Amino acid sequence: MTMGQDGGSRRRGSNLPAVGTYNQVLVLDLIRRAPDGISRSELAERTGLAPQTLTNLTRRLAVEGLIAEAGKVIAGPGKPRTLLALNPESRFAVGVHLDPFVDTLVVLDLAGKVVARAEHTPLTAAPGPVMTASLADAVNDLLATSGVPRDRLLGIGVAAPGPFDPRDGRLLNPPLLPAWHNVPLRDQLHTATDLPVVLEKDVVAAIVGEMWFDRRDRVSNAMFLYYGAGVGIGLAVEGSPVRGLTGNAGNIAHMIVDPTGPVCACGARGCLGVAIEPEVLLRAAGIDPAPYAAGSGLPGALRDLAERAQAGDERARSVVETAAQRMARAVVEVNNLLDLDTVVVGGVAWSALSDVLRVPLVEGLASSRASTATLPVTLQDSLLGTDVAAVGAACLILDESFTARPADLMITA
């Protein structure tokens, strides 16, 4: 790969007929990343493709309705350049985030804009097929209200806590979703909606979503620290998500970050998951965790903790600072292993606590004696807000269809 002047990686095309599909996706990806439009000459410069190849590719994209001309621009002497722009309403995708308390559903257009959103309360006491049917009804209802033509839907992405079996799209035994244990969600949801379904771990979906919205490849090598009811890390290396052999990479809940911390269900003391679990923090700060148990009260209870810390409550402030130190230890250890240096943080708990967590977390990363990084670790908020997992799930569908990666050209047995 070569580097562009903006610091992002520049992917090159090939004029070989065998990789025509890759070239088409590459050109569409570059057009998508240029919201004001891009000319064919600029595409030629960025891809290295021959003018005739580019003409054929853009004509094909236009016939499929994926792009359209967006006016002309005069840049010096000569013929004005025709700008090509994405047609956002040419394709859509559905994203679903399975949560212990409330499922989030979104519909995204090809540009990544949320055109419809809904919440769904899971039937936690029902059999698997009944829960899947209820979820499918929620998806169909959202599609009906969105007005999106069904023939423009690419499919449904589902983000869920792991572990899951990617072979048959079966949720195995995610600790926070006991009702979904051993449910073949992917195939059941496909049957109920008649749409293609992709099941992915929530942190993988999150990092895919961040990359989809990242127009300058700033998170091509990054970790996504998801902090909600649970905690996990999504990884991106050279612009590709890291899934692992079974698709279950990113489990860091049992990384020990404080040997004096609370006892985990695994028997160890100070595992990250329990050490920063929202209910544990609330109890430590003297806040009744009952709203947390009710599910929808989680953000409010955590905002109460943040407000107390901001108001000078020493107990609340100590809880927040301790949580930040524990998070910093986990991030440093992961960064020591993978040398990524960029950390994106998101999730419901982070959104509620970020105003008081951010500064001590940044300080903890900068002052860590355990860090072996040669570059400062950069912390940034998620671009996708509290719906990051649901939006990321929809981006899984868009990404699978419209993101060009050189690894896709590799021949496998």
C-alpha positions as CSV (number, residue, x, y, z in Angstrom):
1,M,0.0,0.0,0.0
2,T,1.0,3.6,-0.6
3,M,0.2,6.5,1.7
4,G,-1.9,9.4,0.6
5,Q,-1.1,13.0,1.5
6,D,-3.9,13.0,4.1
7,G,-2.1,10.2,6.0
8,G,-4.6,7.5,5.0
9,S,-3.7,4.3,3.2
10,R,-4.3,4.4,-0.6
11,R,-5.6,1.2,-2.1
12,R,-4.6,0.5,-5.7
13,G,-6.7,-1.2,-8.3
14,S,-5.6,-3.7,-10.9
15,N,-6.3,-3.8,-14.7
16,L,-6.5,-7.6,-14.7
17,P,-9.9,-8.8,-15.7
18,A,-9.9,-11.4,-12.9
19,V,-10.2,-8.7,-10.2
20,G,-12.9,-6.6,-11.9
21,T,-15.3,-7.1,-9.0
22,Y,-12.7,-5.9,-6.6
23,N,-12.0,-2.8,-8.8
24,Q,-15.7,-2.0,-9.0
25,V,-16.1,-2.2,-5.2
26,L,-12.9,-0.1,-4.7
27,V,-14.2,2.6,-7.0
28,L,-17.6,2.7,-5.3
29,D,-15.9,2.9,-1.9
30,L,-13.8,5.9,-3.0
31,I,-17.0,7.6,-4.4
32,R,-18.8,6.9,-1.1
33,R,-15.9,8.5,0.9
34,A,-16.2,11.7,-1.2
35,P,-19.6,13.3,-0.1
36,D,-19.1,16.2,-2.5
37,G,-18.4,14.0,-5.4
38,I,-15.2,12.9,-7.2
39,S,-14.2,13.0,-10.8
40,R,-12.9,10.1,-12.9
41,S,-9.5,11.7,-13.2
42,E,-9.2,11.8,-9.4
43,L,-10.3,8.1,-9.3
44,A,-7.7,7.3,-11.8
45,E,-5.0,9.0,-9.7
46,R,-6.1,7.3,-6.5
47,T,-6.5,3.8,-8.0
48,G,-4.0,3.6,-10.8
49,L,-6.7,2.2,-13.1
50,A,-6.7,2.9,-16.8
51,P,-9.2,5.5,-18.0
52,Q,-11.1,2.9,-20.1
53,T,-11.3,0.6,-17.1
54,L,-12.7,3.4,-15.0
55,T,-15.2,4.4,-17.6
56,N,-16.5,0.8,-17.8
57,L,-16.7,0.5,-14.0
58,T,-18.5,3.8,-13.4
59,R,-20.9,3.1,-16.2
60,R,-21.7,-0.3,-14.6
61,L,-22.2,1.4,-11.2
62,A,-24.5,4.0,-12.7
63,V,-26.6,1.3,-14.5
64,E,-27.0,-0.5,-11.1
65,G,-28.2,2.8,-9.6
66,L,-25.4,3.0,-7.1
67,I,-23.9,6.3,-8.3
68,A,-25.0,9.3,-10.3
69,E,-23.5,12.4,-11.9
70,A,-23.4,15.3,-9.4
71,G,-22.6,18.3,-11.6
72,K,-19.4,19.6,-13.1
73,V,-16.4,21.4,-11.7
74,I,-13.9,23.6,-13.4
75,A,-10.3,23.0,-12.3
76,G,-8.0,25.0,-14.5
77,P,-8.0,25.0,-18.3
78,G,-9.6,22.3,-20.3
79,K,-12.9,20.5,-20.2
80,P,-14.9,20.7,-16.9
81,R,-14.8,17.5,-14.9
82,T,-17.9,15.5,-14.2
83,L,-18.4,14.6,-10.5
84,L,-19.7,11.3,-9.5
85,A,-21.5,10.8,-6.2
86,L,-23.1,8.0,-4.3
87,N,-26.9,7.4,-4.6
88,P,-27.6,6.7,-0.9
89,E,-31.1,5.5,-1.5
90,S,-30.0,2.8,-3.9
91,R,-29.4,0.2,-1.1
92,F,-30.4,-0.2,2.5
93,A,-29.4,-2.5,5.4
94,V,-31.0,-3.4,8.8
95,G,-29.0,-3.6,12.0
96,V,-30.0,-5.3,15.2
97,H,-28.2,-5.2,18.5
98,L,-29.3,-7.8,21.0
99,D,-29.0,-6.5,24.6
100,P,-29.9,-8.0,27.9
101,F,-32.7,-5.4,28.4
102,V,-33.7,-3.8,25.1
103,D,-32.9,-4.6,21.5
104,T,-32.1,-1.7,19.2
105,L,-33.0,-1.8,15.5
106,V,-32.0,0.6,12.8
107,V,-32.3,0.9,9.0
108,L,-29.3,2.5,7.2
109,D,-29.0,3.8,3.7
110,L,-25.9,3.2,1.6
111,A,-24.3,6.4,3.0
112,G,-24.7,5.1,6.5
113,K,-27.6,7.5,7.5
114,V,-30.1,6.1,10.0
115,V,-33.4,6.4,8.2
116,A,-35.5,4.5,10.8
117,R,-34.9,3.3,14.4
118,A,-36.9,1.3,16.9
119,E,-36.5,-0.5,20.3
120,H,-37.8,-3.9,21.0
121,T,-38.2,-5.6,24.4
122,P,-37.0,-9.2,24.2
123,L,-39.3,-12.0,25.4
124,T,-36.7,-13.3,27.9
125,A,-39.0,-16.1,29.2
126,A,-40.1,-17.5,25.8
127,P,-38.6,-20.4,23.8
128,G,-36.0,-19.5,21.1
129,P,-38.3,-19.7,18.1
130,V,-40.8,-17.5,19.8
131,M,-38.2,-14.9,20.6
132,T,-36.9,-15.0,17.1
133,A,-40.4,-14.6,15.7
134,S,-41.0,-11.5,18.0
135,L,-37.7,-10.0,16.8
136,A,-38.6,-10.7,13.2
137,D,-42.0,-8.9,13.7
138,A,-40.1,-5.9,15.1
139,V,-37.8,-5.9,12.0
140,N,-40.8,-6.1,9.6
141,D,-42.7,-3.4,11.5
142,L,-39.7,-1.1,11.3
143,L,-39.3,-1.7,7.6
144,A,-43.0,-1.0,7.0
145,T,-42.8,2.3,8.8
146,S,-39.5,3.3,7.1
147,G,-41.0,3.1,3.6
148,V,-37.8,1.4,2.3
149,P,-38.5,-0.7,-0.8
150,R,-37.9,-4.3,0.1
151,D,-36.1,-5.0,-3.2
152,R,-33.4,-2.5,-2.1
153,L,-32.6,-4.2,1.1
154,L,-29.3,-6.0,1.2
155,G,-30.0,-7.9,4.5
156,I,-30.0,-7.9,8.3
157,G,-26.9,-7.7,10.4
158,V,-27.2,-8.9,14.0
159,A,-24.7,-7.9,16.7
160,A,-24.7,-10.0,19.9
161,P,-22.4,-10.8,22.8
162,G,-20.4,-13.9,22.2
163,P,-19.7,-16.7,22.1
164,F,-21.5,-17.9,19.0
165,D,-21.0,-20.6,16.4
166,P,-20.4,-19.1,13.0
167,R,-21.1,-22.3,11.2
168,D,-24.8,-22.3,11.8
169,G,-25.2,-18.8,13.2
170,R,-26.1,-20.2,16.7
171,L,-25.7,-18.2,19.9
172,L,-24.0,-20.5,22.4
173,N,-24.0,-19.3,25.9
174,P,-23.5,-15.5,26.1
175,P,-23.5,-14.7,29.9
176,L,-25.8,-11.7,29.6
177,L,-28.3,-13.3,27.2
178,P,-29.4,-16.6,28.9
179,A,-32.7,-16.8,27.0
180,W,-30.8,-16.9,23.7
181,H,-28.5,-19.8,24.7
182,N,-28.2,-22.4,21.9
183,V,-30.6,-20.6,19.6
184,P,-29.8,-20.8,15.8
185,L,-30.8,-17.2,15.4
186,R,-29.3,-16.5,12.0
187,D,-31.3,-19.2,10.1
188,Q,-34.5,-18.7,12.1
189,L,-34.4,-14.9,11.4
190,H,-33.7,-15.5,7.7
191,T,-36.7,-17.8,7.5
192,A,-38.9,-15.4,9.3
193,T,-38.0,-12.3,7.2
194,D,-36.8,-13.9,3.9
195,L,-33.8,-11.6,4.1
196,P,-30.1,-12.6,4.2
197,V,-28.8,-12.5,7.8
198,V,-25.3,-12.0,9.2
199,L,-24.6,-12.8,12.9
200,E,-21.5,-11.1,14.3
201,K,-20.1,-10.4,17.7
202,D,-21.1,-7.0,19.0
203,V,-17.5,-5.6,19.3
204,V,-16.7,-6.7,15.8
205,A,-19.8,-5.0,14.5
206,A,-18.8,-1.9,16.3
207,I,-15.3,-1.6,14.8
208,V,-16.7,-2.4,11.3
209,G,-19.2,0.5,11.8
210,E,-16.4,2.8,12.9
211,M,-14.4,2.0,9.8
212,W,-17.4,2.4,7.5
213,F,-17.8,6.0,8.8
214,D,-14.1,6.7,8.9
215,R,-13.4,8.6,5.7
216,R,-9.7,9.1,6.2
217,D,-8.6,5.6,7.5
218,R,-7.9,6.9,11.0
219,V,-9.1,3.7,12.6
220,S,-7.7,1.2,10.1
221,N,-5.4,0.1,12.9
222,A,-7.4,0.5,16.1
223,M,-9.2,-1.1,19.0
224,F,-12.8,-0.4,19.9
225,L,-13.4,-0.6,23.7
226,Y,-17.1,-1.3,24.1
227,Y,-18.5,-0.4,27.5
228,G,-22.1,-1.2,28.2
229,A,-23.8,-3.8,30.3
230,G,-20.6,-5.8,29.5
231,V,-17.2,-5.0,28.2
232,G,-15.3,-6.2,25.1
233,I,-12.8,-5.1,22.5
234,G,-13.1,-5.0,18.7
235,L,-9.9,-4.9,16.7
236,A,-9.0,-3.6,13.2
237,V,-5.7,-4.3,11.6
238,E,-4.8,-2.9,8.2
239,G,-8.4,-2.0,7.6
240,S,-9.9,-5.4,8.3
241,P,-11.7,-6.5,11.5
242,V,-10.1,-9.2,13.5
243,R,-12.5,-12.0,14.1
244,G,-10.3,-14.9,15.2
245,L,-10.7,-18.5,14.2
246,T,-14.3,-18.9,15.3
247,G,-15.4,-15.2,15.1
248,N,-15.2,-14.8,18.9
249,A,-12.1,-12.6,19.3
250,G,-12.3,-9.7,21.7
251,N,-13.1,-11.3,25.0
252,I,-11.3,-9.3,27.6
253,A,-13.7,-9.4,30.5
254,H,-11.5,-11.9,32.4
255,M,-8.3,-9.8,31.9
256,I,-7.1,-9.2,35.5
257,V,-6.7,-5.4,36.0
258,D,-6.8,-5.1,39.7
259,P,-5.7,-8.0,42.0
260,T,-7.5,-6.3,44.9
261,G,-10.7,-5.8,42.9
262,P,-14.1,-7.6,43.3
263,V,-14.3,-11.3,42.9
264,C,-15.4,-12.5,39.5
265,A,-17.8,-15.4,38.7
266,C,-14.8,-17.2,37.3
267,G,-13.2,-17.3,40.8
268,A,-10.5,-14.7,40.1
269,R,-10.3,-11.3,41.7
270,G,-10.2,-8.1,39.7
271,C,-11.2,-9.2,36.2
272,L,-12.0,-6.2,34.0
273,G,-15.7,-7.2,33.4
274,V,-16.7,-7.3,37.0
275,A,-14.2,-4.5,38.0
276,I,-16.0,-1.9,35.9
277,E,-19.5,-3.6,35.8
278,P,-22.1,-0.8,36.1
279,E,-23.8,-2.4,39.1
280,V,-20.5,-2.8,40.9
281,L,-19.7,0.8,40.4
282,L,-23.1,2.0,41.5
283,R,-22.9,-0.1,44.7
284,A,-19.4,1.1,45.4
285,A,-20.6,4.7,45.1
286,G,-23.6,4.1,47.4
287,I,-26.2,4.3,44.7
288,D,-29.1,1.9,44.7
289,P,-28.6,-0.4,41.7
290,A,-32.3,-1.2,41.4
291,P,-32.7,1.0,38.3
292,Y,-29.9,-1.0,36.7
293,A,-31.8,-4.2,37.3
294,A,-34.7,-2.7,35.5
295,G,-32.6,-2.3,32.4
296,S,-33.8,1.0,31.0
297,G,-32.6,2.7,34.1
298,L,-28.9,1.9,33.5
299,P,-28.0,5.2,31.7
300,G,-29.9,7.3,34.3
301,A,-28.2,5.5,37.3
302,L,-24.8,6.0,35.7
303,R,-25.5,9.6,34.9
304,D,-26.3,10.0,38.6
305,L,-22.9,8.6,39.5
306,A,-21.3,11.0,37.0
307,E,-23.2,14.0,38.4
308,R,-22.1,13.1,42.0
309,A,-18.5,12.9,40.9
310,Q,-18.7,16.2,39.1
311,A,-20.3,17.8,42.2
312,G,-17.4,16.8,44.4
313,D,-18.7,13.6,46.0
314,E,-15.4,12.0,47.1
315,R,-16.9,8.5,47.1
316,A,-18.2,8.8,43.6
317,R,-15.1,10.4,42.3
318,S,-12.9,7.6,43.8
319,V,-15.1,5.0,42.1
320,V,-14.8,6.7,38.7
321,E,-11.0,7.2,39.0
322,T,-10.6,3.6,40.0
323,A,-12.7,2.4,37.0
324,A,-10.6,4.6,34.7
325,Q,-7.3,3.1,36.1
326,R,-8.7,-0.4,35.5
327,M,-9.8,0.5,31.9
328,A,-6.4,2.0,31.2
329,R,-4.6,-1.1,32.4
330,A,-6.6,-3.3,30.0
331,V,-6.1,-0.9,27.0
332,V,-2.3,-0.7,27.7
333,E,-2.0,-4.5,27.8
334,V,-3.9,-4.9,24.5
335,N,-1.9,-2.2,22.9
336,N,1.3,-3.8,24.1
337,L,0.3,-6.9,22.2
338,L,-1.0,-5.4,19.0
339,D,0.7,-2.0,18.7
340,L,-2.4,-0.2,17.5
341,D,-2.1,3.1,19.5
342,T,-5.7,4.3,18.6
343,V,-8.6,3.5,21.0
344,V,-12.2,4.2,20.1
345,V,-14.6,4.1,23.1
346,G,-18.3,3.7,23.0
347,G,-21.4,2.0,24.5
348,V,-24.2,3.0,26.8
349,A,-22.1,3.0,30.0
350,W,-19.4,5.1,28.3
351,S,-21.9,7.6,27.0
352,A,-23.3,8.1,30.5
353,L,-19.9,8.3,32.2
354,S,-17.6,9.7,29.6
355,D,-17.6,13.3,31.0
356,V,-16.0,12.0,34.2
357,L,-14.1,9.0,32.9
358,R,-12.3,10.5,29.9
359,V,-9.7,12.7,31.7
360,P,-8.6,10.1,34.3
361,L,-8.5,7.4,31.5
362,V,-6.3,9.6,29.3
363,E,-4.1,10.3,32.2
364,G,-3.9,6.6,33.0
365,L,-2.9,5.7,29.5
366,A,-0.2,8.5,29.4
367,S,1.3,7.6,32.8
368,S,1.3,3.8,32.6
369,R,4.6,2.3,33.4
370,A,3.5,-1.0,31.8
371,S,3.1,0.6,28.3
372,T,5.7,-0.4,25.7
373,A,4.2,1.8,23.0
374,T,6.6,4.1,21.1
375,L,3.7,6.4,20.2
376,P,1.1,8.0,22.5
377,V,-2.1,6.1,22.8
378,T,-4.9,8.2,21.2
379,L,-8.4,8.1,22.7
380,Q,-11.5,9.1,20.7
381,D,-15.2,8.8,21.2
382,S,-17.2,6.5,18.9
383,L,-18.6,8.3,15.8
384,L,-21.8,6.3,16.2
385,G,-23.0,7.2,19.7
386,T,-25.0,4.8,21.9
387,D,-26.4,2.9,18.9
388,V,-22.9,1.9,17.8
389,A,-23.6,-1.9,17.9
390,A,-26.9,-1.7,16.0
391,V,-25.4,0.7,13.4
392,G,-22.3,-1.4,13.2
393,A,-24.5,-4.5,12.6
394,A,-26.1,-2.8,9.6
395,C,-22.7,-1.7,8.4
396,L,-21.7,-5.4,8.4
397,I,-24.1,-5.9,5.5
398,L,-22.9,-2.7,3.7
399,D,-19.3,-3.5,4.3
400,E,-19.6,-7.1,3.1
401,S,-21.0,-5.8,-0.2
402,F,-19.2,-2.5,-0.8
403,T,-15.8,-2.4,0.9
404,A,-12.7,-3.4,-1.1
405,R,-10.0,-5.2,0.8
406,P,-6.8,-6.6,-0.9
407,A,-7.2,-9.7,1.3
408,D,-10.4,-10.5,-0.6
409,L,-8.2,-11.2,-3.7
410,M,-6.3,-14.0,-2.0
411,I,-6.9,-17.5,-3.4
412,T,-8.0,-20.0,-0.8
413,A,-8.3,-23.7,-1.0
